[in-house]
Every structure is written in structure tokens, then in C-alpha cells.
Amino acid sequence: EVQLVESGGGLVQPGGSLRLSCAASGFTVSSNYMSWVRQAPGKGLEWVSVIYSGGNTYYADSVKGRFTISRHNSDNTLFLQMNSLRAEDTAVYYCAREVFGSGWAYMDVWGKGTTVTVSS
Amino acid sequence: QSALTQPASVSGSPGQSITISCTGTSSDFNGYNYVSWYQQHPGKAPKLMIYDVSNRPSGVSDRFSGSKSGNTASLTISGLQAEDEADYYCTSYISDSIRIFGGGTKLTVL
């Protein structure tokens, strides 16, 4: 079964750091594009970052320079290192697999999410 | 700046059809048929409902359909059911380096 399971969320003070993990099963993380998407309380979905199968990484302007996406091929896991956290980073963070249709990618598998709360 | 605009809310009665629009401001949106739609129930993860404008993944009801004309994509739900009550988000190709979601539409089944 294709599955994604996020972990690593929690309560952190402003300016602190947190590393989220996304364990994949049923497919190979490194062979796919993988994204992180977040949702602040009561708000819509916001794309955060993507890592391509070739290793290229991209970020939303709101997290650029503070967040780093990476993957560990040996244990088939995606990561999101979050530094210099702000209150506005408070959200549920989802990881998602991207697959290609006729020409571009869409997110076909999602994890259940992990909650990050940034507060003093 | 590229953006995808959705109505904040739509509603319909059981058995009726509703349409949710997604309007893009980028020329890339106009030129590509790479729109996807996601359904999200409260407290749950998003679920893919439509990709490449009008394709349904396996397991998604054929009551859900998608289309696109010019700079507006649409998600239509026919034979509305109580379980369809959820938030719906559109996305589209904008560039190789970013992804963008519409603001989301809350569907209420009356």
C-alpha cells in the first residue's frame, strides 16, 4: 500500500527549529517529486517546498532561506528542516507525492499531517 | 504575481449540481491544461479528485467532473450528496519552480 506518515511536529518557541519527517511506503521517495504543503488554523492550503527526483529543490517565498527540504534514500524518508520559526509558521504540515499526468505533476498521495505550533 | 481565485463558498441541495470556478491570472494558466482539484473534509488530509483539468483518479465518483475555458477552470459535482460537503482547492501549473493553490471553496450541502 502506498502511504506517507509524517512526524516531528510539536510546540516550539519563536526563533526555534524543528525537523519534520515523512516516511514513505509502497514507492520510492527518490524516484518522485515530493512536496510539503501546510495549512494554518482555519486557512487554506499553502505549498511550502518541493524536491525533484533529480535533487533540485524549490521553496515558497515565505520560507525561503529558513526551511530546507531533503530526503534520505536509504530509509525512504522525506524531511523538512525548519529554522528561525515564526508564529505564522504554525500549521498542519502535509507531505505529498507528485506524479505526472499528461505534462505536469499533481499530488496523488498525501500523509495525514503533523502539527507545528510556534508560540512562547 | 500569479494567483488562482476561487469563490469562498457555494451551496446546493441534495441531488442538484454545483460548479466551483478557479480563475488564473497567469498566462501560463491560460496556456496549459494542468489543473487539479482536491477535496478536504474537516480535520482530514486533502484528496485528489481531478487532474489534468478533467481526469478522475481511480475510485473517484463520476459525479465529479472538470473543465477549463480560457483562464477559468471549473469543478462540477452532480447529484450532490451530503458527503460532498467539504472544502475544495484548485491548483495549476504556473512554473517549474512553484506550486500554487487557490484560496479554497467551502461547499455546503443544504
Interface residues (C-beta under 8 A of the other chain):
Chain A: S35 V37 G44 L45 E46 W47 V50 Y58 A60 Y94 A96 G101 S102 G103 W104 Y106 M107 D108 W110 G111 K112 G113
Chain B: Y32 N33 Y34 S36 Y38 Q40 K44 A45 P46 K47 L48 Y51 D52 N55 P57 D87 Y89 T91 Y93 D96 S97 I98 R99 I100 F101 G102 G103 G104
